[in-house]
Amino acid sequence: HYQGYQQIFIGSVMNDAFEFDYLVFIGRFQPFHQGHYHVVETALHYAKQVIILIGSANSPRTPKNPFTVSERTAMILGSFEPDDAARIHCVGIPDATYNDNKWLIGVQKAIANATANTPDATVAIIGHDKDESSYYLGLFPQYGSFMVDNYQGLSATPLRATYFGDDAKARNDASAVLTDTSRAFLDAFIHTTHYANLKREFDHIQSYQAAWRDAPYPPSFITADAIVVQSGHILLIERGGEYGRGLYALPGGFVDQGEDFYHACVRELIEETSIDIDPTILKNSLITSQLFDAPKRSARARTVTMAYYFELPNSAELPQVRAADDASHAFWLPLSQLDASQMFEDHYGMICRLLRI
């Protein structure tokens, strides 16, 4: 383990004194800033090649994950001189919510593919212990680890909050910790429809949280969701409203006072999809249920949900559904067409967990 490198190495050059064949840097880079640049610059000094694994590659655009893998790759590579950029290999890594092993397999395969031409290569994970999101640094005993300082304590989270906020001066000041390429990209992105949609959702989240700011304790909410499958199809809704607009979601919603999880699930299922089904058939089709309580599963507030998985009897015809309540569309989707990049919050991970896919 290498600890405490504090010097920034300006202008790495090829030489025969590299300590590693590959250093691997894992992150989301939303956006790529000077702290990230510091880590990559250090990696370029100590390794022949640098592999950058870009997380949340299968996430839809949200205020937390506003930029695509290709956009983040362009920010990263454009921040370095061509000779250095040629030694950087960017690979997107999909999230696998509620399945760390699946995520680890994806990372291991990405590293194996990138190092395939050098089977005896020396490989290490480079990074720093920023917060609880850096837990992955201890998940790779087969590789070495190369720890660097958190450059100026930078984090992308407050940068995103400033970028989508209303204070133009603060946004301009924050841009100073971006690389020139990242700054140019963000300056152009702010004029796009994507930014307008993300800004609207960010403002909704801020207003939602402000409404509970004077509560004696941080609020927690309870919801229930329905995973209904029949003949290889899953019942989904398209979200209306300001939060998650246009994303596909499981039918569900908040649990009313005096209502248990199961009856809230059934009520929300019927309210949002208008599915015409005998309650007894639905109850007899219940396969399993599970509580999902990841603290940050919802951007608005701590939200715990109970998901119920129903497998309806196979049929040549799927039940008719029609959107109602706060859903803009209700439909049956073939399971083969599930796409994490189109799914709301952690619903894709919930589906994969309960259906074991």
C-alpha atoms as one frame of an Amber mdcrd trajectory, in Angstrom:
protein
   0.000   0.000   0.000   1.302   3.438  -0.945   0.130   6.233   1.342   0.284
  10.015   1.357   1.454  11.224  -2.040   0.886  14.988  -1.939   2.893  16.308
  -4.875   1.115  17.049  -8.147   3.207  15.803 -11.060   2.939  18.172 -14.002
   3.595  16.686 -17.415   4.182  12.946 -17.074   6.618  11.392 -19.546   7.218
   7.868 -20.701  10.209   6.278 -18.943  11.442   2.905 -17.746  10.923   3.603
 -14.059   7.155   3.060 -13.825   6.175   1.117 -10.708   3.011  -0.321 -12.305
   1.871  -1.437 -15.689  -1.667  -0.239 -14.912  -3.296   1.924 -12.284  -7.091
   1.757 -12.141  -9.178   4.760 -11.076 -12.869   4.147 -10.317 -15.384   6.975
 -10.022 -18.466   8.647 -11.440 -16.771  11.936 -12.453 -20.007  13.926 -12.389
 -18.294  16.167 -13.452 -14.530  15.647 -13.887 -12.752  18.194 -11.660  -9.256
  19.126 -10.494  -9.372  16.536  -7.718  -9.922  13.798 -10.283  -7.248  15.366
 -12.476  -4.766  15.177  -9.593  -5.370  11.435  -9.187  -5.026  10.725 -12.918
  -1.924  12.910 -13.195  -0.347  10.956 -10.341  -1.371   7.665 -11.963   0.229
   8.700 -15.241   3.496   9.339 -13.407   3.586   5.915 -11.726   2.009   3.653
 -14.374   2.483   2.949 -18.051  -1.268   2.905 -18.623  -4.233   4.263 -16.679
  -7.625   2.581 -16.726 -10.519   4.832 -15.721 -13.707   2.961 -14.858 -16.650
   5.342 -15.164 -19.452   4.296 -12.829 -23.221   4.634 -13.183 -22.856   3.944
 -16.892 -26.445   2.682 -17.062 -28.048   5.531 -15.137 -30.610   7.859 -16.714
 -29.899  11.563 -16.579 -30.698  12.833 -13.088 -29.322  15.721 -11.000 -27.065
  13.126  -9.336 -25.929  11.561 -12.639 -26.408  14.308 -15.232 -23.785  13.307
 -17.794 -23.431  10.256 -20.021 -20.380   8.005 -20.201 -19.374   9.485 -23.563
 -19.672  13.032 -22.181 -17.593  12.182 -19.117 -15.017  10.390 -21.277 -14.682
  13.516 -23.420 -14.198  15.661 -20.305 -11.507  13.312 -18.987  -9.487  12.782
 -22.158  -9.791  16.410 -23.234  -8.213  17.513 -19.955  -4.833  15.960 -20.876
  -2.242  16.473 -23.561  -2.585  13.996 -26.471   0.418  11.871 -25.433  -1.000
  11.386 -21.944  -4.576  10.950 -23.177  -3.336   8.080 -25.370  -2.327   6.211
 -22.199  -5.757   6.638 -20.585  -8.445   4.018 -21.237 -11.999   4.939 -20.201
 -14.539   2.147 -19.692 -18.143   2.519 -18.545 -19.227   0.340 -15.611 -22.972
  -0.193 -15.038 -24.382   0.082 -11.537 -25.728  -3.157 -10.060 -27.875  -1.912
  -7.204 -28.386  -4.521  -4.470 -25.874  -6.857  -6.118 -22.268  -6.023  -5.240
 -21.018  -9.283  -6.737 -22.475  -8.397 -10.133 -20.768  -4.995  -9.977 -17.476
  -6.590  -8.909 -17.652  -9.037 -11.803 -18.153  -6.107 -14.183 -15.115  -4.308
 -12.776 -12.966  -7.456 -12.849 -13.924  -8.168 -16.474 -13.219  -4.579 -17.507
  -9.753  -4.712 -15.955  -9.079  -8.166 -17.438 -10.083  -6.967 -20.909  -7.959
  -3.835 -20.659  -4.893  -5.793 -19.531  -5.399  -8.841 -21.775  -2.255  -8.173
 -23.799  -0.071  -8.142 -20.671  -1.075 -11.188 -18.594   1.684 -10.673 -16.010
   0.978  -6.984 -15.594   1.268  -5.232 -12.243  -2.105  -3.665 -11.460  -3.268
  -1.499  -8.564  -6.366   0.503  -7.679  -5.633   4.195  -7.192  -7.894   6.480
  -5.198  -8.559   8.130  -1.860 -10.977   7.569   0.995 -13.403  10.398   0.271
 -16.551   9.159   2.049 -18.762   6.098   2.326 -19.021   5.983  -1.478 -15.344
   4.941  -1.591 -15.984   1.606   0.142 -15.070  -0.204  -3.087 -11.370   0.491
  -2.488 -11.253  -2.526  -0.157 -12.963  -4.936  -2.528  -9.975  -5.896  -4.691
  -7.454  -8.023  -2.757  -6.120  -9.433  -6.049  -4.730  -6.002  -6.918  -2.484
  -3.619  -5.068  -3.755  -0.292  -3.783  -2.214   3.135  -4.306  -3.723   5.796
  -2.055  -3.407   9.509  -2.748  -4.597  12.554  -0.854  -8.012  14.067  -1.504
  -6.833  17.108  -3.438  -8.159  20.251  -1.685 -11.024  18.163  -0.301 -12.869
  18.460  -3.608 -16.118  16.583  -4.186 -18.426  16.593  -7.191 -21.581  16.615
  -5.029 -21.475  20.317  -4.040 -20.322  21.208  -7.546 -23.506  19.690  -8.975
 -25.634  21.497  -6.388 -24.040  24.800  -7.374 -24.315  24.028 -11.082 -28.078
  23.435 -10.861 -28.628  26.198  -8.296 -29.728  29.777  -8.919 -26.595  31.620
  -7.769 -24.734  32.517 -10.978 -21.769  33.960  -9.075 -21.365  30.797  -6.975
 -21.584  28.736 -10.155 -18.881  30.844 -11.758 -16.651  30.593  -8.664 -17.110
  26.810  -8.505 -16.036  26.440 -12.115 -12.510  27.382 -11.037 -11.978  23.856
  -9.684 -12.915  22.277 -13.013 -10.469  21.469 -15.772 -10.674  23.744 -18.802
 -12.333  21.018 -20.865 -14.918  20.276 -18.173 -15.651  23.973 -17.734 -16.218
  24.431 -21.474 -18.512  21.402 -21.579 -20.595  22.568 -18.617 -20.837  26.092
 -20.031 -22.284  24.667 -23.248 -24.474  22.053 -21.511 -26.297  24.714 -19.515
 -27.995  25.865 -22.732 -29.402  22.420 -23.597 -32.832  20.907 -23.067 -31.174
  18.260 -20.883 -30.019  20.956 -18.479 -33.469  22.562 -18.382 -35.074  19.225
 -17.494 -32.476  18.471 -14.841 -32.770  21.977 -13.419 -36.535  21.581 -13.110
 -36.113  18.285 -11.258 -33.373  19.727  -9.033 -35.647  22.648  -8.081 -38.454
  20.208  -7.273 -36.165  18.236  -4.960 -35.022  21.425  -3.235 -38.622  22.571
  -2.711 -39.627  19.140  -1.454 -36.821  19.133   1.111 -37.505  22.746   2.120
 -41.079  21.838   3.035 -39.730  19.521   5.740 -36.799  21.686   6.843 -38.456
  22.760  10.109 -39.469  19.249  11.139 -37.949  18.239  14.508 -36.284  15.250
  12.863 -35.240  14.508   9.268 -38.313  12.938   7.646 -38.563   9.328   6.560
 -41.314   8.075   4.273 -42.793   4.647   3.653 -44.034   3.451   0.292 -45.116
   0.226  -1.372 -44.410  -0.947  -4.929 -45.820  -3.718  -7.112 -43.753  -5.944
  -9.382 -46.354  -7.648 -11.561 -45.162 -10.160 -14.149 -47.153 -12.231 -16.613
 -46.002 -14.337 -19.541 -42.530 -12.762 -19.628 -43.816  -9.183 -19.373 -43.638
  -6.704 -16.497 -46.191  -4.017 -15.727 -44.669  -0.526 -15.597 -45.783   3.071
 -15.575 -44.196   6.162 -17.084 -43.867   8.862 -14.471 -45.537  12.229 -14.815
 -44.867  15.184 -12.545 -41.589  16.953 -11.871 -39.658  14.126 -10.211 -38.438
  11.409 -12.561 -40.634  12.639 -15.390 -40.592  10.272 -18.360 -38.784   7.462
 -16.548 -40.253   3.990 -16.223 -41.229   2.910 -12.719 -43.027   0.249 -10.762
 -46.611   1.072  -9.822 -46.565   2.243  -6.222 -46.733   5.127  -3.828 -47.012
   6.313  -0.260 -48.649   4.204   2.437 -51.690   5.929   3.918 -52.337   6.244
   7.639 -54.043   3.122   8.952 -52.958   1.123   5.889 -50.497  -1.760   5.800
 -47.863  -2.224   3.110 -49.741  -4.901   1.165 -53.012  -3.007   0.871 -51.144
   0.176  -0.054 -49.386  -1.766  -2.811 -52.662  -3.116  -4.224 -54.372   0.275
  -3.973 -51.534   2.061  -5.781 -51.354  -0.676  -8.413 -55.019  -0.234  -9.272
 -54.962   3.578  -9.021 -51.994   3.954 -11.373 -52.670   1.192 -13.919 -56.457
   0.578 -13.682 -55.645  -3.137 -14.029 -58.773  -5.252 -13.956 -57.907  -8.259
 -11.830 -59.654 -10.290  -9.175 -58.084  -9.477  -5.761 -58.034 -13.187  -4.887
 -56.100 -14.069  -8.057 -53.664 -11.255  -7.317 -53.096 -12.404  -3.748 -52.661
 -16.030  -4.825 -50.054 -14.868  -7.351 -47.810 -13.326  -4.681 -44.352 -14.904
  -4.899 -42.377 -12.892  -2.374 -41.844  -9.447  -0.899 -38.810  -7.516   0.291
 -38.053  -4.294   2.098 -35.695  -1.907   0.297 -34.194   0.649   2.662 -30.953
   1.945   1.135 -30.625   5.377   2.805 -30.018   7.231  -0.487 -32.367   5.286
  -2.744 -34.476   8.435  -3.202 -33.076  11.909  -3.862 -35.989  13.676  -2.169
 -35.814  12.153   1.315 -35.152   8.922   3.194 -37.755   6.577   1.705 -38.278
   2.948   2.653 -40.362   0.771   0.365 -41.845  -2.702   0.515 -41.966  -4.344
  -2.916 -44.356  -7.208  -3.669 -43.635  -9.573  -6.536 -46.710 -11.069  -8.213
 -46.458 -13.652 -10.990 -49.847 -13.887 -12.703 -50.888 -17.125 -14.435 -49.586
 -17.351 -17.996 -52.049 -16.202 -20.607 -52.131 -15.520 -24.320 -53.551 -12.082
 -23.520 -52.167  -9.619 -21.028 -54.646  -7.725 -18.806 -55.695  -4.360 -20.159
 -54.138  -1.419 -18.330 -54.681   2.335 -18.487 -52.696   5.080 -16.755 -54.367
   7.080 -14.008 -53.455   9.079 -10.901 -49.901  10.498 -11.308 -48.808   8.044
 -14.032 -48.712   9.358 -17.588 -48.656   5.900 -19.192 -49.150   2.285 -18.086
 -47.898  -0.615 -20.181 -46.560  -4.171 -20.277 -42.871  -4.414 -21.202 -41.130
  -7.636 -22.297 -38.565  -8.518 -19.657 -35.903  -8.663 -22.365 -36.416  -4.929
 -22.992 -35.763  -3.785 -19.420 -33.210  -0.987 -19.574 -31.639   0.425 -16.413
 -30.960   3.741 -18.188 -34.721   4.277 -18.504 -35.684   3.270 -14.965 -36.630
   5.479 -12.007 -34.487   5.525  -8.836 -33.509   1.950  -7.829 -36.467   0.194
  -9.457 -34.290  -1.698 -11.939 -32.222  -3.084  -9.067 -35.377  -4.035  -7.150
 -36.708  -5.912 -10.173 -33.419  -7.748 -10.685 -33.262  -8.651  -7.001 -36.755
 -10.108  -6.733 -36.839 -11.750 -10.169 -33.235 -12.962  -9.734 -32.163 -11.758
 -13.149
